[in-house]
Amino acid sequence: MSTRDDRKLFAGIDWASKTHMICVVDQDGTIHGRFEITNTSKTFTGLVKRLTKLRVGGVAIERCDGPLVEALLDAGHQVFVITPRQVKGLRSRYRGSGAKSDAGDAYLLADVLRTDGHRLTPLTQDSDATQVLRSLSRTRKQLVEARVGLVNQLRAELEHCFPGAIGLFARLDSDVAIAFLRRYPTQHTAARLTQARFAAFLRRIAYCGRKPVEELFTRVHDAPVAGLSAEEADGHTACVHALLRAVEAVRTQERELEAEIIERLDAHADAHIFTSLPKAGHGVRAAALLAEIGDDRARFPDEEALAALAGVAPVTRASGKYRGIGFRWAADKKLRNALIDFADDSRHASPWAAKVYNDAIARGKRHPHAVRILARAWVRVIWRCWQNHTTYNPQLHGGAMQIAP
């Protein structure tokens, strides 16, 4: 007969930004221990030692990354992810009211791991090269989002002080647009601008000449007038210059990260797989796909596992005579975004991808749904290439060969 000391133990960690609540239960669901730690590396070391001493068989947590997860994995603990959405649905299993508490959620995580651990797959670590590439790719994406936000602020500012500058050039964050707005931040500063002087300015900043100078000047000259006083114009000038400096700073860091990503991508063992995909190229798109899928082949034993985590496979709900298919909300959004971004552009380079997309549109699907259908089709191809460590070859792709001329 086993004693209390040799029973298998399970831990649940309710993660928070400042403190973490930990609950440890035995194989009968009895609470073996409950305590709280602060969010510091020193306490992580103590927690790992404590769980190791207790011989905890597995740890359940709501997130798949972060210093705490890395410390647990480095120590050899099996870590299982139970998403916040799943935890929310499971609360009624333990509390009729569905109320939330940190201690209650920590117990829920530990107990669900005890009862349903056989349904969960433990986290595994990717190589250092992949983890670094993932961090770089995600940081660059955040910088892109920050730049887009700043450009939107700049556009809103120009609506008040210089409506004619909006749409003058293809992008407000382009070199030519920034140079123009630095010189002419408001309508007041551009009031005395003549066509000859405007043409000279564009030549000086090496404007590509995509649009005739006459057309650009007419847009500036005939735009609605912003009724601002001189004092108001000075204030808006300061705002425009500040936003331009912020856009340039973010854009510079974005470019530096992009160069670092490309360098590390070229040195990665799996680079040949993702750079061979149409429209992926030797750039940030291929790096994002590689970083989010990872290099641990055991994580996705079949294509269905990858499609489900990426959220490109629909969810089927069936009960009695009812059968419905819906959007998969519970997914890795970063992985889904990387796949969707690739799939959407791939149809411009791959006739097979274009056909899959166009067929979906012909069936009445809207653009986002059609792109997800295409992404699901690409998952089959990417997973096979990834598992076999081979590059994508359209001549070996059955679907592509069927429509080849």
One Martini backbone bead per residue (centre of mass of N, CA, C, O) as a GRO file, in nm:
protein
  405
    1MET     BB    1   0.095   0.037   0.023
    2SER     BB    2   0.072   0.359  -0.021
    3THR     BB    3   0.192   0.659   0.067
    4ARG     BB    4   0.185   0.996   0.085
    5ASP     BB    5   0.491   1.041  -0.018
    6ASP     BB    6   0.445   0.849  -0.302
    7ARG     BB    7   0.262   1.033  -0.434
    8LYS     BB    8   0.137   1.187  -0.693
    9LEU     BB    9   0.205   1.514  -0.815
   10PHE     BB   10   0.031   1.836  -0.870
   11ALA     BB   11   0.064   2.152  -1.039
   12GLY     BB   12  -0.063   2.491  -1.000
   13ILE     BB   13  -0.040   2.808  -1.190
   14ASP     BB   14  -0.128   3.137  -1.116
   15TRP     BB   15  -0.073   3.384  -1.324
   16ALA     BB   16   0.102   3.700  -1.274
   17SER     BB   17   0.265   4.006  -1.267
   18LYS     BB   18   0.351   3.980  -0.942
   19THR     BB   19   0.199   3.705  -0.866
   20HIS     BB   20   0.197   3.351  -0.764
   21MET     BB   21  -0.021   3.078  -0.751
   22ILE     BB   22   0.017   2.770  -0.564
   23CYS     BB   23  -0.087   2.425  -0.629
   24VAL     BB   24  -0.085   2.104  -0.456
   25VAL     BB   25  -0.171   1.774  -0.563
   26ASP     BB   26  -0.286   1.468  -0.546
   27GLN     BB   27  -0.427   1.175  -0.683
   28ASP     BB   28  -0.703   1.258  -0.504
   29GLY     BB   29  -0.713   1.595  -0.471
   30THR     BB   30  -0.539   1.668  -0.241
   31ILE     BB   31  -0.404   1.913  -0.065
   32HIS     BB   32  -0.047   1.959  -0.022
   33GLY     BB   33  -0.019   2.268  -0.125
   34ARG     BB   34  -0.006   2.638  -0.052
   35PHE     BB   35   0.129   2.921  -0.240
   36GLU     BB   36   0.326   3.230  -0.273
   37ILE     BB   37   0.485   3.428  -0.533
   38THR     BB   38   0.702   3.625  -0.679
   39ASN     BB   39   0.812   3.807  -0.978
   40THR     BB   40   1.112   3.641  -0.960
   41SER     BB   41   1.403   3.471  -1.014
   42LYS     BB   42   1.452   3.383  -0.721
   43THR     BB   43   1.171   3.245  -0.678
   44PHE     BB   44   1.196   3.044  -0.910
   45THR     BB   45   1.424   2.878  -0.788
   46GLY     BB   46   1.266   2.796  -0.534
   47LEU     BB   47   1.030   2.658  -0.677
   48VAL     BB   48   1.186   2.442  -0.829
   49LYS     BB   49   1.307   2.308  -0.576
   50ARG     BB   50   1.036   2.241  -0.441
   51LEU     BB   51   0.915   2.063  -0.670
   52THR     BB   52   1.150   1.864  -0.678
   53LYS     BB   53   1.127   1.768  -0.382
   54LEU     BB   54   0.817   1.673  -0.427
   55ARG     BB   55   0.785   1.527  -0.705
   56VAL     BB   56   0.653   1.659  -0.942
   57GLY     BB   57   0.486   1.546  -1.237
   58GLY     BB   58   0.333   1.833  -1.293
   59VAL     BB   59   0.263   2.151  -1.473
   60ALA     BB   60   0.012   2.401  -1.462
   61ILE     BB   61  -0.057   2.660  -1.710
   62GLU     BB   62  -0.170   2.953  -1.902
   63ARG     BB   63   0.123   2.972  -2.028
   64CYS     BB   64   0.403   2.924  -2.279
   65ASP     BB   65   0.571   3.166  -2.156
   66GLY     BB   66   0.851   3.275  -1.994
   67PRO     BB   67   1.056   3.262  -1.720
   68LEU     BB   68   0.901   3.045  -1.564
   69VAL     BB   69   0.878   2.831  -1.786
   70GLU     BB   70   1.184   2.813  -1.842
   71ALA     BB   71   1.265   2.718  -1.557
   72LEU     BB   72   1.101   2.455  -1.560
   73LEU     BB   73   1.228   2.330  -1.817
   74ASP     BB   74   1.528   2.343  -1.729
   75ALA     BB   75   1.456   2.142  -1.473
   76GLY     BB   76   1.254   1.906  -1.611
   77HIS     BB   77   0.968   1.990  -1.625
   78GLN     BB   78   0.638   1.930  -1.680
   79VAL     BB   79   0.452   2.135  -1.907
   80PHE     BB   80   0.111   2.259  -1.903
   81VAL     BB   81  -0.140   2.399  -2.110
   82ILE     BB   82  -0.411   2.611  -1.986
   83THR     BB   83  -0.618   2.812  -2.101
   84PRO     BB   84  -0.814   3.074  -2.013
   85ARG     BB   85  -1.063   2.969  -2.167
   86GLN     BB   86  -1.067   2.693  -2.025
   87VAL     BB   87  -1.081   2.793  -1.736
   88LYS     BB   88  -1.350   2.942  -1.761
   89GLY     BB   89  -1.513   2.674  -1.835
   90LEU     BB   90  -1.415   2.512  -1.558
   91ARG     BB   91  -1.528   2.662  -1.308
   92SER     BB   92  -1.816   2.520  -1.293
   93ARG     BB   93  -1.693   2.245  -1.196
   94TYR     BB   94  -1.619   2.385  -0.897
   95ARG     BB   95  -1.818   2.644  -0.938
   96GLY     BB   96  -2.135   2.747  -0.974
   97SER     BB   97  -2.071   3.064  -1.017
   98GLY     BB   98  -1.777   3.108  -1.159
   99ALA     BB   99  -1.578   3.218  -0.978
  100LYS     BB  100  -1.283   3.413  -0.913
  101SER     BB  101  -0.958   3.284  -0.802
  102ASP     BB  102  -0.637   3.223  -0.749
  103ALA     BB  103  -0.662   2.969  -0.575
  104GLY     BB  104  -0.879   2.829  -0.749
  105ASP     BB  105  -0.714   2.818  -1.017
  106ALA     BB  106  -0.474   2.656  -0.912
  107TYR     BB  107  -0.643   2.408  -0.841
  108LEU     BB  108  -0.768   2.359  -1.116
  109LEU     BB  109  -0.504   2.304  -1.269
  110ALA     BB  110  -0.409   2.064  -1.098
  111ASP     BB  111  -0.670   1.884  -1.127
  112VAL     BB  112  -0.681   1.867  -1.437
  113LEU     BB  113  -0.407   1.727  -1.459
  114ARG     BB  114  -0.495   1.478  -1.297
  115THR     BB  115  -0.757   1.395  -1.480
  116ASP     BB  116  -0.639   1.521  -1.793
  117GLY     BB  117  -0.335   1.466  -1.873
  118HIS     BB  118  -0.375   1.262  -2.119
  119ARG     BB  119  -0.481   1.515  -2.310
  120LEU     BB  120  -0.204   1.643  -2.275
  121THR     BB  121   0.073   1.841  -2.393
  122PRO     BB  122   0.385   1.893  -2.347
  123LEU     BB  123   0.622   2.106  -2.333
  124THR     BB  124   0.873   2.227  -2.561
  125GLN     BB  125   1.195   2.304  -2.664
  126ASP     BB  126   1.358   2.501  -2.850
  127SER     BB  127   1.600   2.626  -2.994
  128ASP     BB  128   1.790   2.897  -2.955
  129ALA     BB  129   1.761   3.002  -3.246
  130THR     BB  130   1.447   3.004  -3.243
  131GLN     BB  131   1.398   3.184  -2.994
  132VAL     BB  132   1.542   3.432  -3.105
  133LEU     BB  133   1.374   3.461  -3.365
  134ARG     BB  134   1.106   3.501  -3.218
  135SER     BB  135   1.178   3.756  -3.062
  136LEU     BB  136   1.248   3.930  -3.309
  137SER     BB  137   0.979   3.903  -3.466
  138ARG     BB  138   0.789   4.014  -3.244
  139THR     BB  139   0.926   4.287  -3.206
  140ARG     BB  140   0.892   4.387  -3.495
  141LYS     BB  141   0.583   4.376  -3.497
  142GLN     BB  142   0.550   4.586  -3.272
  143LEU     BB  143   0.686   4.813  -3.430
  144VAL     BB  144   0.489   4.820  -3.662
  145GLU     BB  145   0.243   4.890  -3.487
  146ALA     BB  146   0.363   5.154  -3.379
  147ARG     BB  147   0.397   5.293  -3.653
  148VAL     BB  148   0.102   5.287  -3.739
  149GLY     BB  149   0.003   5.456  -3.500
  150LEU     BB  150   0.172   5.711  -3.566
  151VAL     BB  151   0.059   5.758  -3.850
  152ASN     BB  152  -0.232   5.801  -3.755
  153GLN     BB  153  -0.164   6.049  -3.587
  154LEU     BB  154  -0.051   6.216  -3.821
  155ARG     BB  155  -0.307   6.221  -3.990
  156ALA     BB  156  -0.485   6.362  -3.777
  157GLU     BB  157  -0.311   6.619  -3.764
  158LEU     BB  158  -0.333   6.698  -4.072
  159GLU     BB  159  -0.641   6.748  -4.076
  160HIS     BB  160  -0.592   7.029  -3.921
  161CYS     BB  161  -0.311   7.158  -4.082
  162PHE     BB  162  -0.273   6.949  -4.367
  163PRO     BB  163  -0.471   6.805  -4.595
  164GLY     BB  164  -0.285   6.805  -4.861
  165ALA     BB  165  -0.075   6.576  -4.748
  166ILE     BB  166  -0.289   6.374  -4.782
  167GLY     BB  167  -0.200   6.153  -5.039
  168LEU     BB  168   0.050   6.265  -5.189
  169PHE     BB  169   0.174   6.005  -5.094
  170ALA     BB  170   0.173   5.674  -5.048
  171ARG     BB  171   0.336   5.737  -4.771
  172LEU     BB  172   0.389   5.889  -4.458
  173ASP     BB  173   0.668   5.699  -4.400
  174SER     BB  174   0.825   5.804  -4.619
  175ASP     BB  175   1.094   5.976  -4.717
  176VAL     BB  176   0.946   6.198  -4.882
  177ALA     BB  177   0.726   6.270  -4.673
  178ILE     BB  178   0.914   6.346  -4.439
  179ALA     BB  179   1.069   6.568  -4.587
  180PHE     BB  180   0.825   6.746  -4.650
  181LEU     BB  181   0.712   6.778  -4.351
  182ARG     BB  182   0.964   6.906  -4.234
  183ARG     BB  183   0.932   7.163  -4.417
  184TYR     BB  184   0.589   7.120  -4.441
  185PRO     BB  185   0.376   7.088  -4.170
  186THR     BB  186   0.189   7.319  -4.287
  187GLN     BB  187  -0.012   7.533  -4.464
  188HIS     BB  188   0.146   7.788  -4.395
  189THR     BB  189   0.432   7.689  -4.504
  190ALA     BB  190   0.289   7.625  -4.808
  191ALA     BB  191   0.162   7.893  -4.924
  192ARG     BB  192   0.438   7.995  -5.099
  193LEU     BB  193   0.433   7.761  -5.286
  194THR     BB  194   0.571   7.676  -5.585
  195GLN     BB  195   0.612   7.484  -5.855
  196ALA     BB  196   0.917   7.528  -5.892
  197ARG     BB  197   0.998   7.479  -5.596
  198PHE     BB  198   0.874   7.201  -5.574
  199ALA     BB  199   1.045   7.066  -5.795
  200ALA     BB  200   1.320   7.124  -5.661
  201PHE     BB  201   1.268   6.966  -5.402
  202LEU     BB  202   1.219   6.686  -5.532
  203ARG     BB  203   1.501   6.667  -5.659
  204ARG     BB  204   1.664   6.683  -5.391
  205ILE     BB  205   1.504   6.411  -5.270
  206ALA     BB  206   1.465   6.198  -5.498
  207TYR     BB  207   1.215   6.175  -5.661
  208CYS     BB  208   1.068   5.930  -5.868
  209GLY     BB  209   0.807   6.036  -6.044
  210ARG     BB  210   0.523   5.891  -6.038
  211LYS     BB  211   0.416   6.182  -6.011
  212PRO     BB  212   0.339   6.465  -6.118
  213VAL     BB  213   0.407   6.779  -6.019
  214GLU     BB  214   0.138   6.911  -6.095
  215GLU     BB  215  -0.043   6.719  -5.931
  216LEU     BB  216   0.081   6.770  -5.652
  217PHE     BB  217   0.040   7.077  -5.644
  218THR     BB  218  -0.267   7.075  -5.675
  219ARG     BB  219  -0.329   6.929  -5.413
  220VAL     BB  220  -0.210   7.147  -5.229
  221HIS     BB  221  -0.358   7.405  -5.347
  222ASP     BB  222  -0.674   7.268  -5.347
  223ALA     BB  223  -0.700   7.225  -5.068
  224PRO     BB  224  -0.831   7.251  -4.784
  225VAL     BB  225  -0.857   7.500  -4.552
  226ALA     BB  226  -0.688   7.571  -4.256
  227GLY     BB  227  -0.824   7.759  -3.987
  228LEU     BB  228  -0.539   7.910  -3.869
  229SER     BB  229  -0.345   8.042  -3.661
  230ALA     BB  230  -0.024   8.113  -3.597
  231GLU     BB  231  -0.023   7.976  -3.317
  232GLU     BB  232  -0.153   7.709  -3.405
  233ALA     BB  233   0.058   7.636  -3.619
  234ASP     BB  234   0.295   7.607  -3.420
  235GLY     BB  235   0.175   7.373  -3.260
  236HIS     BB  236   0.146   7.175  -3.502
  237THR     BB  237   0.443   7.170  -3.579
  238ALA     BB  238   0.542   7.030  -3.322
  239CYS     BB  239   0.371   6.773  -3.358
  240VAL     BB  240   0.476   6.680  -3.634
  241HIS     BB  241   0.777   6.662  -3.557
  242ALA     BB  242   0.743   6.455  -3.331
  243LEU     BB  243   0.616   6.229  -3.507
  244LEU     BB  244   0.847   6.205  -3.709
  245ARG     BB  245   1.064   6.118  -3.506
  246ALA     BB  246   0.916   5.863  -3.412
  247VAL     BB  247   0.894   5.722  -3.684
  248GLU     BB  248   1.199   5.712  -3.745
  249ALA     BB  249   1.288   5.552  -3.497
  250VAL     BB  250   1.116   5.299  -3.546
  251ARG     BB  251   1.213   5.242  -3.836
  252THR     BB  252   1.510   5.195  -3.765
  253GLN     BB  253   1.467   4.955  -3.569
  254GLU     BB  254   1.320   4.778  -3.772
  255ARG     BB  255   1.557   4.750  -3.974
  256GLU     BB  256   1.763   4.628  -3.778
  257LEU     BB  257   1.597   4.378  -3.711
  258GLU     BB  258   1.570   4.272  -3.998
  259ALA     BB  259   1.872   4.219  -4.039
  260GLU     BB  260   1.899   4.019  -3.802
  261ILE     BB  261   1.692   3.814  -3.901
  262ILE     BB  262   1.826   3.740  -4.171
  263GLU     BB  263   2.092   3.640  -4.052
  264ARG     BB  264   1.964   3.413  -3.870
  265LEU     BB  265   1.809   3.266  -4.087
  266ASP     BB  266   2.054   3.177  -4.269
  267ALA     BB  267   2.174   3.002  -4.006
  268HIS     BB  268   1.942   2.813  -4.010
  269ALA     BB  269   1.853   2.479  -4.045
  270ASP     BB  270   1.536   2.562  -4.159
  271ALA     BB  271   1.546   2.779  -4.386
  272HIS     BB  272   1.501   2.616  -4.657
  273ILE     BB  273   1.199   2.560  -4.612
  274PHE     BB  274   1.073   2.863  -4.587
  275THR     BB  275   1.224   3.004  -4.835
  276SER     BB  276   1.073   2.812  -5.058
  277LEU     BB  277   0.827   2.964  -5.030
  278PRO     BB  278   0.593   3.145  -5.169
  279LYS     BB  279   0.661   3.476  -5.062
  280ALA     BB  280   0.874   3.442  -4.828
  281GLY     BB  281   1.165   3.435  -4.846
  282HIS     BB  282   1.460   3.617  -4.711
  283GLY     BB  283   1.269   3.700  -4.450
  284VAL     BB  284   1.026   3.779  -4.217
  285ARG     BB  285   0.821   3.565  -4.308
  286ALA     BB  286   0.994   3.310  -4.278
  287ALA     BB  287   1.075   3.367  -3.984
  288ALA     BB  288   0.791   3.360  -3.861
  289LEU     BB  289   0.721   3.072  -3.935
  290LEU     BB  290   0.957   2.935  -3.793
  291ALA     BB  291   0.919   3.056  -3.506
  292GLU     BB  292   0.616   2.954  -3.458
  293ILE     BB  293   0.661   2.648  -3.521
  294GLY     BB  294   0.950   2.555  -3.511
  295ASP     BB  295   1.179   2.249  -3.434
  296ASP     BB  296   0.970   2.052  -3.293
  297ARG     BB  297   0.831   1.767  -3.422
  298ALA     BB  298   0.665   1.653  -3.170
  299ARG     BB  299   0.448   1.880  -3.143
  300PHE     BB  300   0.356   1.781  -3.454
  301PRO     BB  301   0.251   1.472  -3.551
  302ASP     BB  302   0.040   1.635  -3.726
  303GLU     BB  303  -0.141   1.849  -3.923
  304GLU     BB  304  -0.380   1.889  -3.725
  305ALA     BB  305  -0.221   2.015  -3.492
  306LEU     BB  306  -0.127   2.266  -3.646
  307ALA     BB  307  -0.406   2.371  -3.743
  308ALA     BB  308  -0.531   2.405  -3.460
  309LEU     BB  309  -0.324   2.603  -3.334
  310ALA     BB  310  -0.360   2.812  -3.582
  311GLY     BB  311  -0.680   2.837  -3.656
  312VAL     BB  312  -0.747   2.690  -3.966
  313ALA     BB  313  -0.944   2.497  -3.822
  314PRO     BB  314  -1.243   2.409  -3.774
  315VAL     BB  315  -1.527   2.380  -3.561
  316THR     BB  316  -1.714   2.101  -3.454
  317ARG     BB  317  -2.070   2.089  -3.377
  318ALA     BB  318  -2.245   1.811  -3.216
  319SER     BB  319  -2.612   1.761  -3.155
  320GLY     BB  320  -2.782   1.543  -3.269
  321LYS     BB  321  -2.914   1.724  -3.538
  322TYR     BB  322  -2.682   1.906  -3.481
  323ARG     BB  323  -2.454   2.090  -3.712
  324GLY     BB  324  -2.155   2.282  -3.664
  325ILE     BB  325  -1.938   2.542  -3.805
  326GLY     BB  326  -1.657   2.714  -3.665
  327PHE     BB  327  -1.458   2.927  -3.525
  328ARG     BB  328  -1.124   2.921  -3.397
  329TRP     BB  329  -1.038   3.075  -3.106
  330ALA     BB  330  -0.851   2.853  -2.992
  331ALA     BB  331  -0.532   2.997  -3.043
  332ASP     BB  332  -0.237   3.081  -3.200
  333LYS     BB  333  -0.212   3.399  -3.306
  334LYS     BB  334   0.079   3.418  -3.414
  335LEU     BB  335   0.062   3.174  -3.599
  336ARG     BB  336  -0.184   3.262  -3.761
  337ASN     BB  337  -0.069   3.529  -3.873
  338ALA     BB  338   0.167   3.401  -4.026
  339LEU     BB  339  -0.005   3.219  -4.214
  340ILE     BB  340  -0.195   3.433  -4.332
  341ASP     BB  341   0.017   3.617  -4.454
  342PHE     BB  342   0.133   3.406  -4.645
  343ALA     BB  343  -0.124   3.305  -4.793
  344ASP     BB  344  -0.223   3.574  -4.913
  345ASP     BB  345   0.046   3.612  -5.096
  346SER     BB  346   0.081   3.332  -5.246
  347ARG     BB  347  -0.146   3.379  -5.473
  348HIS     BB  348   0.065   3.566  -5.649
  349ALA     BB  349   0.274   3.295  -5.710
  350SER     BB  350   0.051   3.059  -5.693
  351PRO     BB  351  -0.173   2.885  -5.877
  352TRP     BB  352  -0.280   2.698  -5.659
  353ALA     BB  353  -0.350   2.914  -5.447
  354ALA     BB  354  -0.540   3.076  -5.628
  355LYS     BB  355  -0.747   2.847  -5.669
  356VAL     BB  356  -0.827   2.800  -5.377
  357TYR     BB  357  -0.927   3.087  -5.331
  358ASN     BB  358  -1.128   3.118  -5.573
  359ASP     BB  359  -1.308   2.879  -5.495
  360ALA     BB  360  -1.401   3.001  -5.226
  361ILE     BB  361  -1.529   3.255  -5.346
  362ALA     BB  362  -1.730   3.096  -5.534
  363ARG     BB  363  -1.874   2.973  -5.261
  364GLY     BB  364  -1.907   3.255  -5.076
  365LYS     BB  365  -1.653   3.347  -4.951
  366ARG     BB  366  -1.477   3.540  -4.768
  367HIS     BB  367  -1.169   3.651  -4.751
  368PRO     BB  368  -1.084   3.543  -4.467
  369HIS     BB  369  -1.190   3.255  -4.519
  370ALA     BB  370  -1.027   3.193  -4.777
  371VAL     BB  371  -0.748   3.222  -4.642
  372ARG     BB  372  -0.787   2.994  -4.435
  373ILE     BB  373  -0.820   2.772  -4.643
  374LEU     BB  374  -0.540   2.813  -4.763
  375ALA     BB  375  -0.381   2.770  -4.501
  376ARG     BB  376  -0.473   2.479  -4.462
  377ALA     BB  377  -0.343   2.377  -4.724
  378TRP     BB  378  -0.050   2.461  -4.647
  379VAL     BB  379  -0.009   2.285  -4.396
  380ARG     BB  380   0.032   2.019  -4.543
  381VAL     BB  381   0.294   2.110  -4.684
  382ILE     BB  382   0.466   2.222  -4.451
  383TRP     BB  383   0.465   1.975  -4.268
  384ARG     BB  384   0.609   1.783  -4.463
  385CYS     BB  385   0.866   1.948  -4.504
  386TRP     BB  386   0.936   1.971  -4.202
  387GLN     BB  387   0.957   1.664  -4.137
  388ASN     BB  388   1.169   1.613  -4.397
  389HIS     BB  389   1.369   1.852  -4.452
  390THR     BB  390   1.237   2.004  -4.704
  391THR     BB  391   1.178   2.158  -4.982
  392TYR     BB  392   0.981   2.333  -5.189
  393ASN     BB  393   0.820   2.152  -5.471
  394PRO     BB  394   0.597   2.188  -5.722
  395GLN     BB  395   0.668   1.908  -5.874
  396LEU     BB  396   0.576   1.747  -5.586
  397HIS     BB  397   0.294   1.887  -5.603
  398GLY     BB  398  -0.002   1.768  -5.676
  399GLY     BB  399  -0.187   2.019  -5.692
  400ALA     BB  400   0.004   2.187  -5.879
  401MET     BB  401   0.023   1.976  -6.117
  402GLN     BB  402  -0.285   1.974  -6.202
  403ILE     BB  403  -0.255   2.299  -6.306
  404ALA     BB  404  -0.043   2.263  -6.497
  405PRO     BB  405   0.044   2.343  -6.833
   0.00000   0.00000   0.00000
